[in-house]
Amino acid sequence: MSLQRGSCAIVGVAESDLGKVAPGMSPLDLMAQGITRALDDCGLSYKDVDGLFGAATQSRMLTLALREYLGIDPKYGDSTYLGGSSFMTHVAHAQAAIEAGLCEVAVITYASTQRSDGRSATRGKDINPYETPYQPFLPASAYALVASRHMHEFGTTREQLAEIAVAARQWALLNPMAWEKTPLTAEQVLASRMISYPLTVRDCCLVTDGGGAIIMTSAARARSLRKPPVFILGTGESASHLSISNMADLTTTAAVKSGAQAYAMAGLQPKDIDVRELYDAFTLTTLLFLEDLGFCAKGEGGHFVADGKLRPGGALPTNTNGGGLSYCHPGMYGLLLLIEATRQLRGECGQRQVANCEVALAHGNGGVLSSQSTVILGTAATV
């Protein structure tokens, strides 16, 4: 079935505790915390929830675990796992389920205790006979390979990548919830510890605990709830590979396809987007998605970001909460992008609020640039 532009809306959003959470907190504890807060945000309760969506690294059968933990009996569930892009895909799946009458109020949730629990917080690594013998430090080595190729092919510089980290930090300094609280310069990015050349530790995302939840329902019901609804204007998803050695073109991701699908459904173009929330597991990913989602031409990303346009007050507000680089990154980050996009459209972001924000794009990335999913959101004025 084809999804209908504006048929559903996000009506509630919330983070769980973030950073390093209290001892003994489990991912399910954090998800319940996020869901409870998100339901309160929109004025609904657990008895209203009849659709449950989520993915996690620390629970193999998440929706079963959650329905047991929460004591609810939803009619519909979906635990599709695509890495960090899972949650944008869940938005599309929840919209399809609501349109089909399979559920009316859908919860999408995620959390992890990656910082508290360290390596035990992640699944066992897949054995890849073509890559494992070379002992790559994944995922960083995979992204470093792509960064090196982009630098070779287009002349992109480490200084240009560093500007992306600096911009994210400046946004984080305006966000009371952000993990990083100190200013950052390009010189500090370049001089920080090398993780996998050309990426330093400041080119790489944080390792934090945390998560959250979003609540979706039909447009008709959304208009009667506590907060202004944020409508689903467009969605798209595409996957290209699993292992980095099978990526056909290291400088072009499947975001080209997912973005095109989302723009077509929304009836919009890149120039219509007021704020961009792009999955920044590394500085490189922000650059790639700016190119692949049409904000600049392929290969021009480095020059495009160099003038500070991604920073607060810049011409292209991007990753306005501080991103995975400086706000939080609890293993999989896509859900937090949707939360920030929703808050920007509701005008709730205080010092970091983007003026006249009517349309937001949230883009998720999973695996080693393997799966891409794009969601375009809008205020009531856009429907």
N, C-alpha and C positions, 0 to 999 in steps of 0.2 A: 504494500500500500504506500501511497505517497503522503508524506506528512503535510499538514495544512499550516501555513504560516500564521502564527498568532493564536493557534487553537488552545495552547497551554501556556502556563506562566509559572515562574518561580515565585513563591509567596513567602517563604521563610528561609533564612540562612543563619548559620552560627558556626563558629569554631569551637572545638573542645579546648581544654588547657593545651598550651603550646610550650615548646622549648625543651625543658627537662621536667617531666611531670613528677608528681609525688610518688615515693616508693610504693610498690605494690599495685599501682594502676596498670590495668591490662588494656589492650586495644579495644576490647568490648566495653570496658568501663568508659573509655574516651568516646567511643561511638555513641553510647547511650547518653553521655553528657552533651555531645553535639546535637543529637536528635532532640533531646528534651529542650535545649535552648532554642533550636530552630522552630520547633512547634510553638513554643512560647512567643517567638518573634512574630508569628502569623496568627496566633490566637486559636490554634487547633490543639488537639490532644491525641494521645495514643489510640483512643477508640476510633478516631477518624482515619487512621492509617490502614489502607488496604493494599498497598503496593510497596515492596521492599527491594531496593537495589543497592549493590555495593560490591567492592572487590578489596582484597587485603592480602598482604604477604604472610600474615601470621594466623590466618584461618583458612583452611582448605575449602570448607563449606560454609561460607560466611552467612548467607541468608538463613540457613538452618540454625546456626549458632545464635544469630540475633533474635529470631522469633522465639527461641527458647529463653534467652537471656531477658528479653523485654516482656515476655508473657503475652505476645500478640499473635494473631492468626490471620495474616494478610492473605488475600485471595490470589495475589500474583507476586512472583519474585524473579530476580535476575541477578546472577553473580558473574556475568561475563567479565573475564580477566584479560586485559590488554596492556597491563602496565599503567603508567601514569596518565594515559589517554582514556582509561576505562570510564571515567566519570562523565566526560562529554558524550561518549557513546551511550551511557546510561540515560542521559537527558533525552536523546533521540528515542531510545527504547521505551522510556517512561511515557514520552509523548505518544508513541504508537499505541501503548497499552491503554492510556487514558482515552484516546480517540476511538479505540476498538471496544471500550466499555469493560475492559478486563480489570481496571481499578479506577479509583477517582482521586485518591490522595496518595502520592508516591513519595517515599523517602529515599534519598540517595546519600550514602554515608561511607566514610573511610576513617581509619585512624591507625597509627602504629606507635610502638615504643622503641623505635629504632635507636635513639640516642641512649636511653636507659639500658637497653638489653644488648646493644652492640651486635655482633655477628649472629647471635641467636635470634635476632629479630627478622632475619631474612630466610627465605627458602634456600635449600641446597642448590648449588649452581648446576646448570645444565652442562653436560659433557659434550663438547663439540669436537669431533675428531680432526677437524681442519684448523681449529684455533687453539684448543686447550694445550697441545704440546708446546706452543710458543709462550705459554704462561702470561697471557695479557692480564693487566690489572684492570678488570672490567667493573663498571662501564667506562671509566676514564680513558683507558687506552683506545677504545673504539671512537670516542668523540675526539680524542687527540689526533687520530688518524684522519678524520674528516677535516679537522681544523688545518692540519698540515697540507692536505690536498687543496683546500680553499685558498690558503696562502700561496701555494705554488701556482695555482691556475689563475688567480685573480689579483695577486699582489696584496692581499689582505695582510695587515700587520698585527703584531701582538698589542701595540698601542691602541689600535682600533677596538680590539676585543676588550682591552682594559677599560675603555670608556663605557662599555656596557655594564661592567661591574660597578663603576663609579656612579652611573646613573641610578642603578638599583639601590645602592647604598643611600643616595640622597633621598629617594622616596622612603626608604626604611626609617630614616631619621624623623620623618613626619608621621610614622605609624607607631603608636604606643605598644602595639602587640609584637613588634619586630624583635627578633633575637639580637641582631647587631645594633649597637647603640653609639658607635664611634664613627667619625668621618673617615673616608677612604679616598686616597689619591691614586692616579694612574701609576705613579712611581712605586707606590706600595704594592699594587697589584703585580707589577713586573718583577719586583724584588722579592716577592713572597716565595715560599717553598714550592719547588717544581714537583708536580704530581705525575704528569705524563706529557712530555713536550709536545706542543707549546703551551700547555695549560698548567698554570700555577694553582695553588690552593684557593686563591681568590677568584680564579676563573671557574671554580667548581661550587656546586650548591652546598648548602649547610647540611648537617646531619642533626635532625631534631626529632623529638616526639611530637605527637599531635594529630589532629584531624578535624572533622566537623561533619556537617550535614546540610543538605538543602531539601526543601519541601516543594513539590510541584503539584498542580491541580489544573483543572480545566479553566479556560478563560472566564467562563460564566461564573464559576464559584470563586475564582480569584478576586473578582471585583468586590466581593462582599467581606473580604477579610481585613485584618488589622493594618497591613502595610500596603503601599502602592505595588501592584503586580508588575513583574518584569517578564515580558512576553518572549517566547521562543520564536524568533523570526526565521532562523535558518540553522540547519545542521548538516554535517558531512563527515564521512569517515573513510579512511583508506589505509591499507597496509602494504608493505613492499617486500619485507624480508624478516628473518629472525636474527641471523648472525650478521655482523658487519661485513664479513668477507663475501656475503651474498648480496650486498647493496649494489644495485646496478650502476648508479652514478653517485659517488660519495658527496657531491655538492648539491644534490637536488633530492628533496624528501617527498613523501606521499602527501605532505601538506598542500602541494599544488592541486591535487585532486580533491582532498577534503575541503579545502578552502573554496574551490570552484563550485562544489555542490552546495555549500552553505550560502555563498553569495547568490547563487541562482535561486534557491528557495526563498531567500530574504528579499530578492529583487534589489539588491544593493551592490555597491562597489567598494573597493578599499578606501576611496576618498570620503565615503559616507561614515566611516568608523570614527567615533570620538575618542575611544580609549581602547588600548590593546593589552590584554593579559596573556602573555606568551610563555609557555613552559620553558623556564630558564634553568634547567639542570646544569648547564654550563653557559658561559658567555656566548659560545659558538651557537647554541640553539636559538637564542634571540635573534642573532644575525641571520641564520638560515630561514627562520620563519618570517621575518620581515620581507625577505626576498620571495619566498615561496607563496606567501599569502598576498603578494602583489603590492606591497608598500614601496618597493623599489625593485629595480631590475636585477636579474641573477648576476652575481659578481660585484654588484655595486654596494653591498651591505656595509662594508668597512668604511668607505667614504661617506655613506649615507648617515651613519651614526656619529661620525667624528666631530661634528659641530655641536654636540650636546642636545640634540633635539628630543632625545628620550627622557631627559631630566625634568624635574619639576619646573614648570614655566616654559618648557620647550614646546616646539611645534607639534610633536608626536608623543603625547603622554603614553608611556608603556611600562607595564609592571608596577603599577602605582602603589602597591602595598610593600614594595621592596623585593618581591619575587623570591624564588627559591634560593637566590644568591645571598639575600640579606634579611628576609622576613622569616621564613621557615621552610623546611623541606623534610617532611616525615616519610621518606622513602618513596612515596608516590604523591604527586603534588597537584594533580589536575583539579581536584575538588576545590582547593583553596582559590584557584583562579576564578572559578564560577562564583564563589562567595564574594570576592573583591569586585568582580564585574557587576554583580547585583547591587552591592552597596553603592558603587559609583552611580549607577542609574537611579538609585533612590535618594541620592544626595546626602549620604550619611558619613562621608569620609573625612570630615573636619578639615584639617590643614592640608591634606593631600587631595581634597576634592577637586575634580576636573570640572571647570565651569561649563554650563550648558551641555551636560552629558546626556545624550538621548539614545545613542547606539554604542554597544560594547561588543568586542570580539574576545572570546576566551578559547585558547587553542591548547590542546593536550598532546603530549608526546609519550610514547611508551617504548620500552625496550631500548635498543641502541638505534634510535631514529626509525624504529620498526613500524609502529602504528601511530597514525595521526588522526585526530578528531577535532573538528571545529564547530563552535556554537556561536551564533550571533544573537544577541539579546537587545531588546528595545523597551522604551517606556510606552505608556499608553498613547502618547502622541505619534508613535511610529506605526501603530496597528491600523 
